[in-house]
Amino acid sequence: MVIIRIIGGLGNQMFQYAYAKALQKKGYNVKIDITAFETYKLHGGYQLNKFDLDLKEATKEEIKSFYKKDIISQILNRLNIKHTIIKEKGLSFKRRLLKPSDNTYIQGYFQSEKYLSDITNINEIFTINNPISNYSNEIKKDILDSNNSCSIHIRRGDYINDPIFEVCEIDYYEKTMKFMEEKIGNITYFVFSNDIKWVKENIKAKNIIYINSDEPRIPHEDILLMSLCKNNIIANSSFSWWGAYLNQNKEKLIIAPKKWFKTAKKIKQSKDLVPKSWIRL
């Protein structure tokens, strides 16, 4: 059995679950550990339960077996039946994580499409398990009726004073929108943000729809709507990364920021994060 720890916001949770599914496809018996969310409350807590999941949750006893130093664990070790804990070091792709040993507990973020290359039904894995809101249905119709739709994701809020992540400023969005229009022509933009007030004041275009509703919705709906757009302009965020990655348009243009992190170390580690087919500006 292999256990994958789930932690972080929705985008990170999706990376971890997708990695777990990739291992399952290789024949591993995989379970997920969600016990961290008993205390971790940031970014809305555990959110994968809004998708149709089929991986089982590991029990607390199964998780504890990797940390026990009792006589049974010692005997198992002598029989070469080891319970190993692996912690991903850095964010760069690690080929060895594609074939971990059995009886392994793995912690990491797995932020590279290289971990997911064996998955052919990625959109089916992340199917929302309840009907989407009326508002999202209306936006979905607008997207599908548009000849040239393009999502824009703008993440501010928690990024403003973050010591790790850059904030994509106005010049990035102006540059990417100009690039899109030169390549595609007339575009209808669908803008998603955690600071929609700032966006309305600063991001303008001829055809633009700001995603904003008082109706109760879940963030999974925004990822779904972004994925339905023919093209995507993403922020340095795993949230919009998934919106773009789930886009099934064979002729899609996806633009991502050149600089994802503030520190040189993180920038170097994240070289596998953005797929090579995406454009970086």
C-alpha positions in Angstrom: 0.0 0.0 0.0 1.1 3.6 -0.8 -0.4 6.5 1.1 -0.3 10.1 -0.3 -0.8 13.0 2.1 -3.3 15.6 1.0 -2.6 19.2 2.2 -2.9 22.8 1.0 -5.5 24.6 -1.1 -7.7 23.1 -3.8 -5.1 23.3 -6.6 -2.4 21.6 -4.4 -4.9 19.0 -3.4 -5.7 18.2 -7.0 -2.0 17.8 -7.8 -1.6 15.3 -4.9 -4.8 13.4 -5.8 -3.8 13.2 -9.5 -0.4 11.8 -8.5 -2.1 9.2 -6.4 -4.3 8.3 -9.3 -1.3 8.0 -11.6 0.3 5.5 -9.1 -3.0 3.6 -8.9 -3.0 3.3 -12.7 0.5 1.7 -12.5 -1.0 -1.0 -10.2 -0.3 0.4 -6.8 -2.8 0.0 -3.9 -3.2 3.7 -3.1 -5.0 5.5 -0.3 -5.0 9.2 0.7 -4.3 10.7 4.1 -6.6 13.7 4.8 -6.0 13.9 8.6 -4.0 17.1 8.3 -7.3 18.9 7.7 -8.3 18.2 11.3 -6.1 21.3 12.1 -5.3 22.8 8.7 -8.1 25.4 7.9 -6.4 27.6 5.3 -7.9 28.0 1.8 -11.2 26.5 2.8 -9.8 23.3 4.2 -10.3 19.9 2.5 -12.1 20.4 -0.8 -11.6 17.2 -2.8 -14.9 15.8 -1.5 -16.7 18.0 -4.0 -15.4 15.8 -6.7 -16.3 12.2 -7.6 -13.4 10.4 -5.9 -12.7 6.7 -5.9 -9.5 6.4 -3.8 -10.1 5.4 -0.2 -9.0 7.3 2.8 -6.3 5.7 4.9 -7.3 4.9 8.5 -5.4 6.5 11.4 -4.0 3.0 12.2 -2.6 2.6 8.7 -1.0 6.1 8.9 0.4 5.4 12.3 2.1 2.2 11.1 4.6 4.3 9.3 5.7 6.1 12.5 5.6 3.2 15.0 8.9 2.0 16.5 7.4 -1.0 18.3 8.5 -4.6 18.2 6.2 -5.4 15.3 7.7 -2.7 13.1 11.2 -3.9 14.0 10.3 -7.5 13.0 8.8 -6.3 9.7 12.0 -4.3 9.0 14.1 -7.4 9.6 11.9 -9.3 7.2 12.6 -6.5 4.7 8.9 -5.4 4.8 9.7 -1.8 5.5 7.3 1.1 6.0 9.1 4.0 4.4 8.3 7.7 4.6 9.3 9.8 1.6 9.3 13.6 1.7 9.5 15.4 -1.7 12.5 17.7 -1.7 11.9 20.9 -3.6 9.4 21.3 -6.4 11.3 19.9 -9.3 10.2 16.6 -10.9 11.6 13.5 -9.3 11.6 10.5 -11.6 12.0 8.1 -8.7 8.6 9.1 -7.4 7.0 7.5 -10.4 8.0 4.1 -9.0 8.1 4.2 -5.2 8.5 1.1 -3.1 5.4 -0.6 -1.7 4.5 0.3 1.9 5.5 3.9 1.4 3.9 7.1 2.8 4.6 10.1 0.5 4.5 13.8 1.3 4.8 16.4 -1.5 3.1 18.7 -4.0 4.0 16.9 -7.3 3.6 20.1 -9.3 4.5 18.8 -12.8 2.5 17.3 -15.6 5.3 14.6 -15.8 3.7 12.9 -12.8 0.4 12.8 -14.7 1.4 11.6 -18.1 -0.2 8.1 -17.7 -3.6 9.6 -16.9 -5.8 9.8 -20.0 -9.1 10.6 -18.2 -8.0 13.6 -16.1 -11.2 15.5 -16.6 -13.3 12.5 -15.5 -11.2 12.3 -12.3 -12.2 15.9 -11.4 -15.9 15.7 -12.1 -18.0 17.8 -9.7 -20.4 15.6 -7.8 -23.3 18.0 -7.5 -25.1 20.3 -9.9 -23.3 23.6 -10.4 -25.0 26.8 -9.4 -27.4 28.7 -11.6 -24.9 31.5 -12.0 -22.2 29.1 -13.1 -24.6 27.5 -15.6 -25.3 31.0 -17.1 -21.5 31.7 -17.4 -21.0 28.2 -18.9 -23.5 29.0 -21.6 -21.8 32.3 -22.3 -18.5 30.6 -22.6 -19.7 27.9 -25.0 -21.6 30.5 -27.1 -18.5 32.6 -27.5 -16.4 32.2 -30.7 -13.1 33.1 -29.0 -13.3 32.7 -25.2 -10.3 33.3 -22.9 -10.2 33.0 -19.2 -8.0 35.3 -17.1 -7.1 34.4 -13.5 -5.9 37.2 -11.3 -4.8 36.2 -7.8 -4.2 39.0 -5.3 -5.5 38.9 -1.7 -3.2 36.3 0.1 -0.4 36.9 -2.5 0.0 40.7 -1.8 2.4 40.2 1.1 3.4 36.6 0.5 7.2 36.1 0.9 7.2 33.2 -1.7 4.9 34.1 -4.6 5.1 37.0 -7.0 2.0 39.0 -7.7 1.2 39.3 -11.5 0.8 43.0 -12.0 -1.2 45.0 -14.6 1.6 45.0 -17.2 1.5 41.1 -17.3 -2.2 41.1 -18.1 -2.0 43.9 -20.6 0.9 42.1 -22.4 -0.8 38.7 -22.4 -4.1 40.1 -23.6 -2.4 42.0 -26.4 -0.6 38.7 -27.4 -3.8 36.8 -27.4 -5.6 39.4 -29.6 -2.7 39.5 -32.1 -2.9 35.7 -32.4 -6.7 35.1 -32.3 -8.5 38.4 -33.0 -11.6 39.4 -31.2 -11.9 37.7 -27.8 -14.4 37.5 -25.0 -12.6 37.5 -21.7 -13.9 35.8 -18.6 -12.1 37.1 -15.6 -11.7 35.2 -12.3 -10.2 36.7 -9.2 -10.2 36.7 -5.4 -10.2 40.6 -5.6 -12.8 41.3 -8.2 -13.2 44.9 -7.1 -9.5 45.7 -8.0 -9.9 43.8 -11.3 -12.9 45.8 -12.4 -11.0 49.0 -11.7 -7.8 47.9 -13.5 -8.4 45.3 -16.2 -10.4 46.6 -19.1 -11.3 45.1 -22.5 -14.0 45.5 -25.2 -15.7 42.2 -24.4 -15.1 41.2 -20.8 -17.2 39.4 -18.2 -16.1 39.6 -14.6 -17.1 36.4 -12.7 -18.8 37.7 -9.6 -22.0 36.4 -7.9 -23.7 36.6 -4.5 -25.1 33.1 -5.1 -23.3 30.4 -3.1 -20.8 28.6 -5.3 -17.8 26.4 -4.8 -14.3 27.2 -6.2 -14.4 24.0 -8.2 -16.9 25.7 -10.5 -14.4 28.4 -11.4 -11.9 25.7 -12.4 -14.5 24.1 -14.5 -15.5 27.4 -16.2 -11.8 28.2 -16.9 -11.4 24.8 -18.5 -14.3 25.4 -20.8 -12.7 28.5 -22.3 -10.9 28.0 -25.6 -7.8 29.8 -24.3 -6.4 30.7 -20.9 -4.2 33.4 -19.2 -3.2 32.1 -15.8 -1.7 33.5 -12.7 1.2 31.9 -10.9 -1.3 29.8 -9.1 -2.0 26.0 -9.0 -5.7 27.0 -9.1 -5.6 28.5 -12.6 -3.0 25.9 -13.6 -5.7 23.3 -13.3 -8.2 25.4 -15.1 -5.8 25.5 -18.1 -4.6 21.9 -17.8 -8.2 20.6 -17.9 -8.9 22.6 -21.1 -9.7 20.1 -23.9 -9.4 22.5 -26.8 -6.8 21.0 -29.1 -5.9 24.5 -30.5 -5.7 26.2 -27.2 -3.3 29.0 -26.3 -2.2 29.1 -22.7 -0.1 31.9 -21.3 1.6 31.6 -17.9 3.9 34.1 -16.1 7.7 33.7 -16.6 8.3 34.4 -12.9 6.3 32.2 -10.5 8.3 32.6 -7.3 10.3 35.4 -5.8 13.5 33.5 -4.8 16.0 32.1 -7.3 15.9 28.7 -5.5 12.2 28.3 -6.0 12.4 29.5 -9.6 15.0 26.8 -10.3 12.9 24.1 -8.6 9.8 25.0 -10.5 11.2 24.5 -14.0 8.9 21.5 -14.6 5.8 23.2 -13.3 4.6 24.9 -16.5 4.1 22.5 -19.5 6.4 23.1 -22.5 3.4 23.7 -24.8 2.4 26.7 -22.8 3.7 30.2 -23.5 5.5 32.2 -20.8 5.4 36.0 -20.9 
